[in-house]
């Protein structure tokens, strides 16, 4: 069984869309530069610009906690002024610490059943 943690965060854009573009580009660059345990960090937007989905994959719960710490320190205030959370689904063996950190976002946790990655 893998230690990988993945999540899908679905958001509604509630703030300035131009500021949103700048913010997510900054967040993506910082995550890539500062977090070697971040394996996937991708933003997708609806055609009308009203919805954003973020796909994130981390090597393990510790790497996800590093990301959450950096997010809280550098980006949380601007992020929550720009987006309203719709749904957070977490996949993999999240530690109790990670579960606690994501609880305020209403995270739904899904355990691994079977399958493979190539």
C-alpha positions in Angstrom: 0.0 0.0 0.0 1.2 3.5 -0.9 1.7 6.4 1.6 0.7 8.9 -1.2 -1.9 11.4 -0.3 -4.1 13.0 -3.0 -6.9 15.4 -2.9 -9.4 17.1 -5.1 -10.5 20.5 -4.0 -13.5 22.1 -5.8 -13.9 25.8 -5.4 -16.2 28.7 -6.5 -14.4 31.9 -7.5 -15.9 34.6 -5.3 -13.2 37.2 -5.7 -11.4 39.2 -8.4 -10.6 36.8 -11.3 -7.5 38.7 -12.4 -6.1 38.6 -8.8 -7.0 34.9 -8.8 -4.8 34.2 -11.8 -1.9 35.9 -10.2 -2.4 34.2 -6.9 -2.6 30.6 -8.3 0.5 31.2 -10.5 2.4 32.4 -7.4 1.1 29.4 -5.3 2.0 27.0 -8.0 5.6 28.4 -8.4 6.1 28.4 -4.6 4.9 24.9 -4.2 7.1 23.6 -7.0 10.2 25.5 -5.6 9.8 24.8 -1.9 8.1 21.5 -1.5 9.9 18.4 -3.0 7.2 16.2 -1.5 4.5 17.8 -3.7 4.2 15.5 -6.6 1.2 17.0 -8.5 -0.2 20.5 -8.1 -2.6 21.4 -10.9 -5.4 24.0 -11.2 -8.3 23.5 -13.7 -11.0 26.1 -14.4 -14.5 26.0 -15.9 -15.1 27.7 -19.2 -17.1 30.5 -17.6 -14.4 31.1 -15.0 -16.7 30.5 -12.1 -15.3 27.2 -10.8 -11.8 26.0 -10.1 -10.7 22.4 -9.2 -7.2 21.7 -7.7 -5.6 18.3 -8.0 -2.8 17.7 -5.5 -0.7 14.7 -4.7 1.9 14.4 -2.0 4.5 11.8 -1.2 2.9 11.2 2.3 1.0 12.9 5.1 4.2 14.7 6.2 4.6 16.3 2.8 1.0 17.4 2.8 1.5 19.0 6.2 4.5 20.9 4.9 2.2 22.2 2.1 -0.5 23.2 4.5 2.0 25.0 6.7 3.4 27.0 3.8 -0.2 27.7 2.5 -1.3 29.0 5.9 1.8 31.2 6.3 1.9 32.7 2.8 -1.4 32.4 1.0 -4.4 31.5 3.1 -5.7 35.0 3.6 -5.7 35.9 -0.1 -6.9 32.4 -1.1 -10.0 32.5 1.1 -10.8 36.0 -0.1 -10.7 34.7 -3.7 -12.4 31.3 -3.4 -15.2 29.6 -1.5 -14.8 25.9 -0.9 -17.4 23.5 -2.4 -15.9 20.1 -1.8 -12.6 18.5 -0.6 -12.1 14.8 -1.2 -8.9 13.2 0.3 -7.5 9.9 -1.0 -5.0 7.7 0.8 -3.8 7.0 4.4 -4.0 10.4 5.9 -2.5 10.7 9.3 -4.5 11.9 12.2 -2.6 15.2 12.1 -3.5 15.7 8.5 -7.1 14.8 9.1 -7.3 17.3 11.9 -5.7 20.0 9.7 -8.2 19.4 6.9 -11.3 19.0 9.2 -12.2 22.6 9.0 -12.6 22.4 5.3 -15.1 19.6 5.6 -12.8 17.0 4.1 -14.3 13.7 3.0 -11.7 10.9 3.3 -11.6 7.9 0.9 -9.5 4.8 1.7 -7.7 2.8 -0.9 -9.4 -0.4 -2.2 -7.4 -1.7 -5.2 -5.9 -0.6 -8.5 -2.5 0.5 -9.9 -0.4 3.4 -11.2 1.9 3.2 -14.2 
